[in-house]
Amino acid sequence: MPRSTLTSKGQITIPKEVRDQMGLKPGDRIDFVKGRTGGFSIRPINTDFRSLRGIIKSPLGRPITIEEMDEAIARGALGE
C-alpha cells in the first residue's frame, strides 16, 4: 500500500503510483471527502472535458449539425 508523510507545513506528497492510477497531473485540484465512519477519501476535482462526451443526448436521437446549431442561434436572437 502506498504511503506518504505529513510535513511540518501540513503538506503531503501523493505517491506516484496513486497519481498515475488517479490520472493526476500538476495543478489538479483534489477534494477530501469525509466518510460516515470518519475516514477520508480523496478525489480529483478536475475533469477532462472529453470525458463528458455523450453525457447529454440530442432530442433528435442523432448529433446536431452545424447548420441546425446556426438556425437555433438565429431563432434565439430573433426571440422565437
N, CA, C and O atoms as a GROMACS GRO file, in nm:
protein
  320
    1MET      N    1   0.086  -0.118   0.000
    1MET     CA    2   0.000   0.000   0.000
    1MET      C    3   0.090   0.124   0.000
    1MET      O    4   0.181   0.134   0.082
    2PRO      N    5   0.066   0.218  -0.091
    2PRO     CA    6   0.145   0.341  -0.095
    2PRO      C    7   0.125   0.423   0.033
    2PRO      O    8   0.016   0.426   0.090
    3ARG      N    9   0.232   0.491   0.076
    3ARG     CA   10   0.227   0.574   0.196
    3ARG      C   11   0.290   0.709   0.168
    3ARG      O   12   0.365   0.727   0.073
    4SER      N   13   0.256   0.804   0.256
    4SER     CA   14   0.311   0.938   0.246
    4SER      C   15   0.332   0.991   0.387
    4SER      O   16   0.276   0.938   0.483
    5THR      N   17   0.413   1.095   0.401
    5THR     CA   18   0.442   1.155   0.531
    5THR      C   19   0.397   1.300   0.532
    5THR      O   20   0.420   1.373   0.436
    6LEU      N   21   0.333   1.341   0.639
    6LEU     CA   22   0.289   1.479   0.657
    6LEU      C   23   0.408   1.564   0.699
    6LEU      O   24   0.478   1.529   0.794
    7THR      N   25   0.431   1.676   0.629
    7THR     CA   26   0.542   1.765   0.664
    7THR      C   27   0.500   1.859   0.776
    7THR      O   28   0.382   1.864   0.814
    8SER      N   29   0.596   1.934   0.829
    8SER     CA   30   0.566   2.030   0.935
    8SER      C   31   0.476   2.143   0.886
    8SER      O   32   0.414   2.213   0.966
    9LYS      N   33   0.467   2.161   0.753
    9LYS     CA   34   0.380   2.263   0.695
    9LYS      C   35   0.242   2.207   0.661
    9LYS      O   36   0.159   2.276   0.601
   10GLY      N   37   0.216   2.081   0.699
   10GLY     CA   38   0.086   2.021   0.672
   10GLY      C   39   0.069   1.971   0.529
   10GLY      O   40  -0.043   1.956   0.483
   11GLN      N   41   0.178   1.947   0.459
   11GLN     CA   42   0.172   1.903   0.321
   11GLN      C   43   0.208   1.755   0.310
   11GLN      O   44   0.282   1.701   0.392
   12ILE      N   45   0.152   1.691   0.206
   12ILE     CA   46   0.188   1.554   0.176
   12ILE      C   47   0.221   1.544   0.028
   12ILE      O   48   0.177   1.628  -0.052
   13THR      N   49   0.297   1.443  -0.008
   13THR     CA   50   0.322   1.412  -0.148
   13THR      C   51   0.241   1.288  -0.179
   13THR      O   52   0.254   1.187  -0.110
   14ILE      N   53   0.159   1.296  -0.282
   14ILE     CA   54   0.081   1.180  -0.323
   14ILE      C   55   0.176   1.088  -0.400
   14ILE      O   56   0.237   1.131  -0.499
   15PRO      N   57   0.190   0.964  -0.357
   15PRO     CA   58   0.282   0.873  -0.425
   15PRO      C   59   0.253   0.861  -0.575
   15PRO      O   60   0.138   0.865  -0.617
   16LYS      N   61   0.359   0.846  -0.653
   16LYS     CA   62   0.347   0.839  -0.799
   16LYS      C   63   0.248   0.732  -0.842
   16LYS      O   64   0.168   0.754  -0.933
   17GLU      N   65   0.253   0.616  -0.778
   17GLU     CA   66   0.162   0.507  -0.814
   17GLU      C   67   0.016   0.552  -0.803
   17GLU      O   68  -0.066   0.519  -0.888
   18VAL      N   69  -0.016   0.628  -0.697
   18VAL     CA   70  -0.152   0.676  -0.676
   18VAL      C   71  -0.186   0.784  -0.778
   18VAL      O   72  -0.295   0.784  -0.835
   19ARG      N   73  -0.092   0.878  -0.801
   19ARG     CA   74  -0.115   0.985  -0.901
   19ARG      C   75  -0.143   0.924  -1.037
   19ARG      O   76  -0.234   0.968  -1.108
   20ASP      N   77  -0.065   0.823  -1.074
   20ASP     CA   78  -0.083   0.760  -1.204
   20ASP      C   79  -0.220   0.692  -1.214
   20ASP      O   80  -0.290   0.708  -1.314
   21GLN      N   81  -0.258   0.618  -1.110
   21GLN     CA   82  -0.386   0.548  -1.113
   21GLN      C   83  -0.505   0.643  -1.114
   21GLN      O   84  -0.609   0.613  -1.172
   22MET      N   85  -0.489   0.760  -1.049
   22MET     CA   86  -0.597   0.858  -1.045
   22MET      C   87  -0.592   0.954  -1.162
   22MET      O   88  -0.684   1.034  -1.181
   23GLY      N   89  -0.486   0.948  -1.242
   23GLY     CA   90  -0.473   1.038  -1.356
   23GLY      C   91  -0.444   1.181  -1.315
   23GLY      O   92  -0.481   1.275  -1.386
   24LEU      N   93  -0.379   1.200  -1.201
   24LEU     CA   94  -0.350   1.335  -1.151
   24LEU      C   95  -0.227   1.393  -1.218
   24LEU      O   96  -0.130   1.323  -1.246
   25LYS      N   97  -0.234   1.524  -1.243
   25LYS     CA   98  -0.124   1.596  -1.304
   25LYS      C   99  -0.098   1.722  -1.222
   25LYS      O  100  -0.186   1.766  -1.147
   26PRO      N  101   0.021   1.781  -1.234
   26PRO     CA  102   0.048   1.905  -1.160
   26PRO      C  103  -0.060   2.010  -1.187
   26PRO      O  104  -0.100   2.030  -1.302
   27GLY      N  105  -0.107   2.074  -1.083
   27GLY     CA  106  -0.211   2.176  -1.095
   27GLY      C  107  -0.351   2.123  -1.073
   27GLY      O  108  -0.444   2.202  -1.055
   28ASP      N  109  -0.369   1.989  -1.075
   28ASP     CA  110  -0.502   1.933  -1.049
   28ASP      C  111  -0.543   1.963  -0.906
   28ASP      O  112  -0.460   1.974  -0.816
   29ARG      N  113  -0.672   1.977  -0.887
   29ARG     CA  114  -0.727   2.003  -0.754
   29ARG      C  115  -0.788   1.875  -0.700
   29ARG      O  116  -0.833   1.789  -0.776
   30ILE      N  117  -0.789   1.863  -0.568
   30ILE     CA  118  -0.835   1.740  -0.503
   30ILE      C  119  -0.933   1.775  -0.392
   30ILE      O  120  -0.910   1.870  -0.316
   31ASP      N  121  -1.040   1.699  -0.383
   31ASP     CA  122  -1.135   1.710  -0.271
   31ASP      C  123  -1.101   1.604  -0.167
   31ASP      O  124  -1.062   1.492  -0.202
   32PHE      N  125  -1.115   1.639  -0.040
   32PHE     CA  126  -1.105   1.544   0.069
   32PHE      C  127  -1.247   1.521   0.118
   32PHE      O  128  -1.312   1.614   0.166
   33VAL      N  129  -1.296   1.399   0.107
   33VAL     CA  130  -1.435   1.368   0.137
   33VAL      C  131  -1.441   1.284   0.263
   33VAL      O  132  -1.380   1.177   0.271
   34LYS      N  133  -1.515   1.335   0.364
   34LYS     CA  134  -1.527   1.262   0.490
   34LYS      C  135  -1.637   1.157   0.477
   34LYS      O  136  -1.749   1.187   0.437
   35GLY      N  137  -1.602   1.034   0.513
   35GLY     CA  138  -1.698   0.925   0.507
   35GLY      C  139  -1.779   0.915   0.635
   35GLY      O  140  -1.751   0.985   0.733
   36ARG      N  141  -1.880   0.829   0.634
   36ARG     CA  142  -1.968   0.812   0.750
   36ARG      C  143  -1.894   0.760   0.873
   36ARG      O  144  -1.933   0.787   0.986
   37THR      N  145  -1.788   0.684   0.850
   37THR     CA  146  -1.715   0.627   0.964
   37THR      C  147  -1.605   0.719   1.015
   37THR      O  148  -1.532   0.684   1.107
   38GLY      N  149  -1.592   0.838   0.954
   38GLY     CA  150  -1.493   0.936   0.999
   38GLY      C  151  -1.365   0.936   0.917
   38GLY      O  152  -1.284   1.028   0.929
   39GLY      N  153  -1.346   0.835   0.832
   39GLY     CA  154  -1.228   0.832   0.745
   39GLY      C  155  -1.244   0.927   0.628
   39GLY      O  156  -1.354   0.976   0.600
   40PHE      N  157  -1.136   0.952   0.560
   40PHE     CA  158  -1.139   1.043   0.444
   40PHE      C  159  -1.095   0.969   0.319
   40PHE      O  160  -1.014   0.877   0.324
   41SER      N  161  -1.150   1.010   0.207
   41SER     CA  162  -1.102   0.965   0.077
   41SER      C  163  -1.072   1.089  -0.005
   41SER      O  164  -1.123   1.197   0.024
   42ILE      N  165  -0.991   1.072  -0.107
   42ILE     CA  166  -0.959   1.186  -0.194
   42ILE      C  167  -1.014   1.158  -0.333
   42ILE      O  168  -1.020   1.043  -0.378
   43ARG      N  169  -1.053   1.265  -0.400
   43ARG     CA  170  -1.099   1.251  -0.538
   43ARG      C  171  -1.058   1.376  -0.614
   43ARG      O  172  -1.062   1.487  -0.560
   44PRO      N  173  -1.020   1.358  -0.739
   44PRO     CA  174  -0.982   1.476  -0.819
   44PRO      C  175  -1.104   1.559  -0.853
   44PRO      O  176  -1.212   1.505  -0.877
   45ILE      N  177  -1.087   1.690  -0.854
   45ILE     CA  178  -1.195   1.781  -0.891
   45ILE      C  179  -1.195   1.803  -1.041
   45ILE      O  180  -1.300   1.810  -1.104
   46ASN      N  181  -1.076   1.814  -1.099
   46ASN     CA  182  -1.065   1.842  -1.242
   46ASN      C  183  -1.118   1.726  -1.324
   46ASN      O  184  -1.086   1.610  -1.297
   47THR      N  185  -1.198   1.757  -1.422
   47THR     CA  186  -1.250   1.657  -1.513
   47THR      C  187  -1.211   1.698  -1.654
   47THR      O  188  -1.235   1.811  -1.696
   48ASP      N  189  -1.152   1.607  -1.725
   48ASP     CA  190  -1.117   1.633  -1.864
   48ASP      C  191  -1.248   1.645  -1.942
   48ASP      O  192  -1.331   1.554  -1.937
   49PHE      N  193  -1.267   1.754  -2.012
   49PHE     CA  194  -1.393   1.778  -2.083
   49PHE      C  195  -1.426   1.666  -2.179
   49PHE      O  196  -1.544   1.642  -2.208
   50ARG      N  197  -1.325   1.596  -2.229
   50ARG     CA  198  -1.352   1.486  -2.324
   50ARG      C  199  -1.427   1.371  -2.258
   50ARG      O  200  -1.495   1.295  -2.325
   51SER      N  201  -1.414   1.359  -2.124
   51SER     CA  202  -1.485   1.251  -2.055
   51SER      C  203  -1.635   1.279  -2.047
   51SER      O  204  -1.712   1.190  -2.012
   52LEU      N  205  -1.676   1.402  -2.078
   52LEU     CA  206  -1.818   1.438  -2.072
   52LEU      C  207  -1.891   1.408  -2.203
   52LEU      O  208  -2.013   1.423  -2.211
   53ARG      N  209  -1.817   1.364  -2.303
   53ARG     CA  210  -1.878   1.337  -2.433
   53ARG      C  211  -1.991   1.236  -2.421
   53ARG      O  212  -1.976   1.129  -2.361
   54GLY      N  213  -2.106   1.271  -2.479
   54GLY     CA  214  -2.220   1.181  -2.481
   54GLY      C  215  -2.306   1.186  -2.357
   54GLY      O  216  -2.405   1.113  -2.347
   55ILE      N  217  -2.272   1.272  -2.261
   55ILE     CA  218  -2.349   1.277  -2.136
   55ILE      C  219  -2.488   1.338  -2.158
   55ILE      O  220  -2.583   1.305  -2.088
   56ILE      N  221  -2.499   1.428  -2.256
   56ILE     CA  222  -2.628   1.490  -2.289
   56ILE      C  223  -2.669   1.438  -2.427
   56ILE      O  224  -2.596   1.454  -2.525
   57LYS      N  225  -2.784   1.378  -2.432
   57LYS     CA  226  -2.832   1.321  -2.558
   57LYS      C  227  -2.913   1.424  -2.636
   57LYS      O  228  -2.984   1.506  -2.578
   58SER      N  229  -2.901   1.419  -2.767
   58SER     CA  230  -2.977   1.506  -2.855
   58SER      C  231  -3.123   1.463  -2.853
   58SER      O  232  -3.152   1.343  -2.858
   59PRO      N  233  -3.217   1.559  -2.847
   59PRO     CA  234  -3.358   1.522  -2.853
   59PRO      C  235  -3.396   1.461  -2.988
   59PRO      O  236  -3.500   1.396  -3.002
   60LEU      N  237  -3.310   1.481  -3.088
   60LEU     CA  238  -3.336   1.426  -3.221
   60LEU      C  239  -3.288   1.282  -3.233
   60LEU      O  240  -3.318   1.214  -3.331
   61GLY      N  241  -3.214   1.234  -3.133
   61GLY     CA  242  -3.161   1.099  -3.138
   61GLY      C  243  -3.038   1.084  -3.226
   61GLY      O  244  -2.992   0.973  -3.253
   62ARG      N  245  -2.984   1.197  -3.270
   62ARG     CA  246  -2.863   1.197  -3.354
   62ARG      C  247  -2.786   1.325  -3.325
   62ARG      O  248  -2.841   1.418  -3.266
   63PRO      N  249  -2.660   1.330  -3.365
   63PRO     CA  250  -2.585   1.455  -3.345
   63PRO      C  251  -2.650   1.570  -3.424
   63PRO      O  252  -2.708   1.548  -3.531
   64ILE      N  253  -2.639   1.690  -3.371
   64ILE     CA  254  -2.694   1.809  -3.437
   64ILE      C  255  -2.588   1.868  -3.529
   64ILE      O  256  -2.471   1.877  -3.492
   65THR      N  257  -2.628   1.906  -3.648
   65THR     CA  258  -2.533   1.962  -3.745
   65THR      C  259  -2.502   2.108  -3.711
   65THR      O  260  -2.574   2.172  -3.635
   66ILE      N  261  -2.396   2.157  -3.769
   66ILE     CA  262  -2.359   2.298  -3.753
   66ILE      C  263  -2.470   2.388  -3.806
   66ILE      O  264  -2.502   2.490  -3.746
   67GLU      N  265  -2.530   2.349  -3.917
   67GLU     CA  266  -2.638   2.428  -3.976
   67GLU      C  267  -2.756   2.437  -3.879
   67GLU      O  268  -2.815   2.544  -3.863
   68GLU      N  269  -2.791   2.325  -3.815
   68GLU     CA  270  -2.901   2.325  -3.718
   68GLU      C  271  -2.868   2.413  -3.598
   68GLU      O  272  -2.955   2.482  -3.544
   69MET      N  273  -2.742   2.411  -3.556
   69MET     CA  274  -2.699   2.498  -3.446
   69MET      C  275  -2.713   2.644  -3.486
   69MET      O  276  -2.764   2.726  -3.409
   70ASP      N  277  -2.666   2.678  -3.607
   70ASP     CA  278  -2.676   2.816  -3.656
   70ASP      C  279  -2.821   2.862  -3.663
   70ASP      O  280  -2.852   2.976  -3.626
   71GLU      N  281  -2.911   2.775  -3.711
   71GLU     CA  282  -3.052   2.809  -3.720
   71GLU      C  283  -3.112   2.833  -3.581
   71GLU      O  284  -3.190   2.926  -3.562
   72ALA      N  285  -3.075   2.750  -3.484
   72ALA     CA  286  -3.127   2.766  -3.348
   72ALA      C  287  -3.077   2.897  -3.287
   72ALA      O  288  -3.151   2.966  -3.218
   73ILE      N  289  -2.950   2.931  -3.314
   73ILE     CA  290  -2.895   3.056  -3.263
   73ILE      C  291  -2.968   3.175  -3.326
   73ILE      O  292  -3.000   3.271  -3.256
   74ALA      N  293  -2.994   3.169  -3.456
   74ALA     CA  294  -3.064   3.276  -3.526
   74ALA      C  295  -3.207   3.292  -3.469
   74ALA      O  296  -3.252   3.403  -3.446
   75ARG      N  297  -3.275   3.180  -3.448
   75ARG     CA  298  -3.411   3.188  -3.391
   75ARG      C  299  -3.406   3.248  -3.251
   75ARG      O  300  -3.493   3.328  -3.215
   76GLY      N  301  -3.306   3.211  -3.173
   76GLY     CA  302  -3.294   3.266  -3.038
   76GLY      C  303  -3.268   3.415  -3.041
   76GLY      O  304  -3.320   3.489  -2.957
   77ALA      N  305  -3.189   3.460  -3.137
   77ALA     CA  306  -3.158   3.603  -3.150
   77ALA      C  307  -3.281   3.682  -3.189
   77ALA      O  308  -3.294   3.799  -3.154
   78LEU      N  309  -3.374   3.616  -3.262
   78LEU     CA  310  -3.496   3.682  -3.304
   78LEU      C  311  -3.606   3.673  -3.197
   78LEU      O  312  -3.713   3.731  -3.212
   79GLY      N  313  -3.577   3.600  -3.090
   79GLY     CA  314  -3.673   3.587  -2.982
   79GLY      C  315  -3.780   3.480  -3.007
   79GLY      O  316  -3.884   3.481  -2.942
   80GLU      N  317  -3.755   3.392  -3.098
   80GLU     CA  318  -3.853   3.287  -3.130
   80GLU      C  319  -3.843   3.174  -3.032
   80GLU      O  320  -3.918   3.077  -3.043
   0.00000   0.00000   0.00000
